[in-house]
Amino acid sequence: MKRKDFIKTSSLLVAGGMLAPYACSPEKKQQSIRKNWAGNYTYQAENLHQPTSVEEVQDLIRKLDKQKALGSKHCFNNIADSPMNQISTRLLDKIVNLDEENKTLTIEGGLRYGDFSTQLDEKGYALHNLASLPHITVVGACSTATHGSGVNLGNLATPVVALELVTPDGEIMNIDRNHPDFYGAVVGLGAVGIVTKITLEIEDTYQVRQDLFQELPLESLENHFDAIMSSGYSVSLFTNWLDKKVSQVWIKRRTDQEFEEMGDQFYGATAATKNLHPIVEISPENCTEQMGAPGPWYNRLPHFKMGFMPSGGEELQSEYFVPRENAVDAILALEKKRDLINSQLLITEIRTIAADNFWMSPCYQQDSVAIHFTWKQNWEEVSKLLPMIESELAPYNVKPHWGKLFSVDPARLHERYEKFPDFLTMVKKYDTEGKFRNDYLDLNIYS
């Protein structure tokens, strides 16, 4: 183990009110009403526990009945809820090991991307990709196949080398890439156990610049989709679906890779002249620096700064994945429903994700495009739109993000995941008593 000074307990700060600290001891019943980050879901679990060590996690799992792990509370549905007990991982907040020889980083299960990225960069290393929000836990992002963006970038679980998992009997199980269940357990949806440590591949540090363009004609996207989405290391399209235009194009490019200056025009879009928030009515002060100014990877790959609330939080989110080869057809199908979609929309983001091998990843063995909806917090109306969107995307075997809002029939979901039978077999093998079962898993996995 090298650079032992890097391995320490992190003194984690609450960032911009994103995460409210828990006030209960590991065995004290939580009295206050607890909600997720957006405030759209109230947790039903009677008790909240916050262990400070792996040993405490083991003890809790052994003695508790129904239970689920709770991370940064950024899921918009009940995937992290339990009929009885939630076990918060937020105090498992240590950086365990920086292995410079093998270029890996091991952290505990409660760390968020923004909690350690600065330190990692100071040691000369980086992750291959980050989420739009550095406020989410690494384990939570990997467990639900959350993604960044890029032509050759897989989802955030792609660099996972190994997991330390506490199984339903309270025992520690180490799973690496040589383990037969590795590709089932990493995107495990919280169904197998509680992840207490995760090991990631890292690489040499790098810088990124971020250039923005406005008002991209839909016709240009239709005719040049691959070229537009391949124009950077990470590319995001933001649209409100109106005026047959894409509102903003965010192009993130590594400065250690060759690229040409883009000028003021980009496939009919015009270069932005000031920093922008994806929702133009909101101040961009919470967004990472734009205007082509180079900066460290951890402060450019996310859309938002760690120290700020990305938005008001009063929103709902849905996200749907289709094969990249069907991207244009899928976008045009939704564009026909633009008025219905826009009525409840804050913004849509479109990104590409490379194929991976995780059994329950929406990108399993297929390059994909993700169409993400940030909705007004009006569930009565939004709930009517989701079946319509899913129907439009059904010809492309659409798959939803596991941690966001959707209404796809579970039977349809099972059909669209080639490895679903293997995943279900694995889950039943490890959780024979159903300790980690909840309403979400009963509906979407066990049904």
Residue pairs with C-beta under 8 A, 6 or more apart in sequence:
1 7
1 97
1 98
1 99
2 98
2 99
2 100
2 101
3 98
3 100
3 123
6 95
6 98
6 119
6 123
7 94
7 95
7 96
7 97
7 98
8 94
8 95
9 93
9 94
10 93
10 94
10 95
10 111
10 115
10 116
12 90
12 93
12 112
12 115
14 20
14 21
15 114
15 135
15 306
15 307
15 308
16 286
16 307
16 308
16 309
17 309
18 37
18 72
18 135
18 309
19 37
19 72
19 73
19 90
19 135
22 30
22 48
22 50
22 88
22 90
23 32
24 30
24 48
24 49
24 50
25 50
26 49
26 50
26 51
26 52
26 56
26 60
27 47
27 49
28 47
29 46
29 47
30 45
30 46
30 47
30 48
33 42
34 42
34 43
34 48
35 41
35 42
35 43
35 73
36 43
36 73
36 74
36 75
36 76
36 80
37 72
37 73
37 74
37 313
38 76
38 313
38 314
38 315
38 316
38 317
38 377
39 313
39 314
39 377
40 76
40 316
40 377
40 379
41 75
41 76
41 77
41 78
41 81
43 70
43 80
43 81
43 86
44 78
44 81
44 82
44 83
45 68
45 81
45 82
45 83
45 84
45 85
45 86
46 84
46 85
47 84
47 85
47 86
48 70
48 85
48 86
48 88
49 60
49 64
49 85
49 86
49 87
49 88
50 87
50 88
50 90
50 91
51 57
51 59
51 60
51 87
51 88
51 91
51 92
52 91
52 92
53 92
54 92
54 164
54 166
54 172
54 196
54 197
57 87
57 92
57 166
57 194
57 196
58 166
58 170
58 171
58 172
59 170
60 67
60 85
60 87
61 67
61 87
61 166
61 167
61 168
61 169
61 170
61 193
61 194
61 435
62 169
62 170
64 84
64 85
64 87
64 435
65 84
65 85
65 435
66 82
66 83
66 84
66 85
66 434
66 435
66 437
66 438
67 82
67 84
67 85
67 86
67 87
67 435
67 436
68 80
68 81
68 82
68 85
68 86
68 87
68 190
68 436
68 438
69 80
69 86
69 87
69 88
69 89
69 109
69 139
69 190
69 194
69 195
70 80
70 86
70 87
70 88
70 89
71 80
71 88
71 89
71 90
71 109
71 110
71 136
71 137
71 139
71 140
72 90
72 112
72 135
72 136
72 137
72 140
73 80
74 133
74 135
74 136
74 140
74 403
75 140
75 144
75 403
75 404
76 316
76 317
76 318
76 403
76 404
76 405
77 403
77 404
77 405
77 440
78 438
78 439
78 440
79 144
79 189
79 190
79 402
79 403
79 438
79 440
79 441
80 86
80 140
80 190
81 438
81 439
81 440
82 438
83 438
83 439
87 194
88 110
89 108
89 109
89 110
89 137
89 139
89 194
89 195
89 196
90 110
91 110
92 108
92 109
92 110
92 111
92 196
93 108
93 110
93 111
93 115
94 107
94 108
94 111
95 105
95 106
95 107
95 108
95 111
95 116
95 119
96 106
96 107
96 108
96 197
97 104
97 105
97 106
98 105
98 106
98 120
98 123
98 125
99 105
99 106
103 125
103 201
103 202
103 203
104 161
104 199
104 200
104 201
104 202
105 116
105 120
105 125
105 199
105 200
105 202
106 162
106 197
106 198
106 199
106 200
107 116
107 138
107 197
107 198
107 200
108 196
108 197
109 137
109 139
109 194
109 195
109 196
109 197
109 198
110 137
110 139
111 137
111 138
112 134
112 135
112 136
112 137
112 138
113 127
113 130
113 131
113 134
113 135
113 136
113 138
113 141
113 298
113 302
114 134
114 135
114 298
114 302
114 306
117 127
117 130
117 134
117 297
117 298
117 306
118 298
120 126
120 127
120 202
120 205
120 298
121 205
121 296
121 297
121 298
124 204
124 205
125 202
125 203
125 204
125 205
126 202
126 203
126 204
126 205
126 206
126 296
126 297
126 298
127 159
127 200
127 202
127 203
127 297
127 298
128 153
128 158
128 159
128 201
128 203
129 148
129 149
129 150
129 153
129 154
129 156
129 158
129 159
129 234
129 301
130 148
130 156
130 297
130 298
130 301
130 302
131 141
131 146
131 147
131 148
131 156
131 302
132 148
132 302
132 303
132 304
132 310
132 349
133 302
133 303
133 304
133 310
134 298
134 302
134 304
134 305
134 306
135 304
135 306
135 310
136 146
138 156
138 198
138 200
139 195
139 198
140 146
140 403
141 156
141 157
142 156
142 157
142 160
142 186
142 187
142 198
143 157
143 186
143 187
143 188
143 189
143 190
143 195
144 187
144 189
144 401
144 402
144 403
145 155
145 156
145 157
145 187
145 356
145 358
145 360
145 361
145 362
145 363
145 401
145 402
146 155
146 156
146 401
146 403
147 154
147 155
147 156
147 351
147 353
147 363
147 370
148 155
148 156
148 234
148 301
148 351
148 353
149 234
149 235
149 236
149 351
149 352
149 353
150 232
150 233
150 234
150 235
150 352
150 353
150 354
151 229
151 230
151 352
151 354
152 354
153 233
153 234
153 353
153 354
154 353
154 354
154 355
154 356
154 363
155 353
155 356
155 358
155 361
155 363
157 186
157 187
157 356
157 358
157 361
158 354
158 356
159 200
159 201
159 202
160 186
160 198
160 199
160 200
160 201
161 176
161 177
161 199
161 200
161 201
162 174
162 175
162 176
162 177
162 198
162 199
163 174
163 175
163 176
163 185
163 186
163 195
163 197
163 198
163 199
164 172
164 173
164 174
164 195
164 196
164 197
164 198
165 172
165 173
165 174
165 175
165 185
165 192
165 193
165 194
165 195
165 196
166 172
166 173
166 193
166 194
166 196
167 173
167 192
167 193
167 430
167 431
168 193
168 430
168 431
168 432
168 433
168 435
168 436
172 196
173 193
175 181
175 182
175 185
175 186
176 182
176 199
179 185
181 426
183 357
183 358
183 359
183 419
184 192
184 358
184 359
184 360
184 419
184 422
184 423
184 426
185 192
185 426
186 358
187 358
187 359
187 360
187 361
188 195
188 360
189 360
189 402
189 441
189 445
190 436
190 441
191 427
191 431
191 436
191 437
191 441
191 445
192 426
192 427
192 430
192 431
192 436
193 430
193 431
193 436
205 296
205 297
206 254
206 255
206 256
206 297
207 254
207 255
207 256
207 294
207 295
207 296
207 297
207 300
208 233
208 252
208 253
208 254
208 255
208 294
208 295
208 296
208 297
208 300
208 301
209 252
209 253
209 255
209 292
209 293
209 294
209 295
209 300
210 250
210 251
210 252
210 288
210 289
210 290
210 291
210 292
210 293
210 300
211 232
211 250
211 251
211 253
211 262
211 271
211 290
211 291
211 292
212 248
212 249
212 250
212 251
212 271
212 272
212 276
212 290
212 291
213 248
213 249
213 251
213 262
213 266
213 269
213 270
213 271
213 272
214 247
214 248
214 249
214 269
214 270
214 271
214 272
214 276
215 245
215 246
215 247
215 268
215 269
215 270
216 228
216 237
216 245
216 246
216 249
216 266
216 267
216 268
216 269
217 244
217 245
217 246
217 267
217 268
217 269
218 244
218 245
218 246
218 335
219 244
219 268
220 228
220 267
220 268
220 269
221 228
221 237
221 246
221 267
221 328
221 331
222 328
222 331
222 332
224 267
225 327
225 328
227 267
228 235
228 237
228 249
228 266
228 267
229 235
229 237
229 352
231 251
231 262
231 266
232 251
232 252
232 253
232 259
233 252
233 253
233 254
233 257
234 251
234 252
234 301
234 351
235 249
235 250
235 251
235 252
235 351
235 352
236 249
236 250
236 303
236 349
236 350
236 351
237 246
237 248
237 249
237 250
237 349
237 350
237 351
238 246
238 247
238 248
238 249
238 250
238 278
238 347
238 348
238 349
238 350
239 245
239 246
239 247
239 347
239 348
239 350
240 247
240 342
240 345
240 347
240 348
241 334
241 335
241 338
241 341
241 342
241 345
241 348
242 338
242 342
244 335
246 269
246 350
247 280
247 347
248 272
248 276
248 278
248 280
249 266
249 269
250 278
250 290
250 303
251 262
251 266
252 300
252 301
253 259
255 294
262 271
263 271
264 270
264 271
265 271
272 290
272 291
274 284
274 291
275 284
275 287
275 289
275 290
275 291
276 284
276 287
276 290
277 283
277 284
277 286
277 287
278 287
278 303
278 347
278 349
279 311
279 346
279 347
279 374
282 311
284 290
285 308
286 304
286 305
286 308
286 309
286 310
286 311
287 303
287 304
287 305
288 295
288 299
288 300
288 302
288 303
288 304
288 305
289 295
289 299
289 300
294 300
299 305
303 310
304 310
311 346
314 377
315 346
315 374
315 375
315 376
315 377
316 374
316 375
316 376
316 377
316 378
316 379
316 382
316 405
317 372
317 373
317 374
317 375
317 404
317 405
318 372
318 373
318 375
318 382
318 386
318 389
318 400
318 401
318 404
318 405
318 406
319 370
319 371
319 372
319 373
319 400
319 401
319 404
320 370
320 371
320 389
320 390
320 393
320 398
320 399
320 400
320 401
320 406
321 353
321 362
321 363
321 368
321 369
321 370
321 371
321 398
321 399
321 400
321 401
322 330
322 368
322 369
322 371
322 393
322 396
322 397
322 398
322 399
323 366
323 367
323 368
323 369
323 396
323 397
324 352
324 366
324 367
324 368
324 369
325 367
326 369
326 395
326 396
327 350
327 352
327 369
329 396
330 369
330 371
330 392
330 393
330 396
330 398
331 350
331 371
333 392
333 393
334 341
334 371
334 389
334 392
334 393
336 392
337 388
337 389
337 392
340 385
340 388
341 348
341 373
341 385
341 389
343 381
344 375
344 376
344 378
344 381
344 382
344 385
345 373
345 374
345 375
345 376
346 374
346 375
346 376
347 374
348 371
348 372
348 373
348 374
349 370
349 371
349 372
349 374
350 369
350 370
350 371
350 372
351 369
351 370
351 372
352 367
352 368
352 369
352 370
353 363
353 367
353 368
353 369
353 370
354 363
354 367
355 363
355 364
355 365
355 366
355 367
355 368
356 363
356 364
356 365
357 364
357 365
358 364
359 417
359 419
359 420
359 422
359 423
360 402
360 417
360 419
360 420
360 423
362 368
362 370
362 399
362 400
362 401
364 417
364 418
364 419
365 418
370 401
371 393
372 401
373 389
375 382
375 385
376 382
382 405
383 405
383 407
386 405
386 406
386 407
387 407
390 398
390 400
390 406
390 407
390 408
397 416
398 408
398 416
399 408
399 413
399 416
399 417
400 406
400 408
400 413
402 444
410 443
410 444
410 445
410 447
411 447
413 420
413 444
414 420
417 423
423 445
424 445
424 446
427 445
431 437
437 446
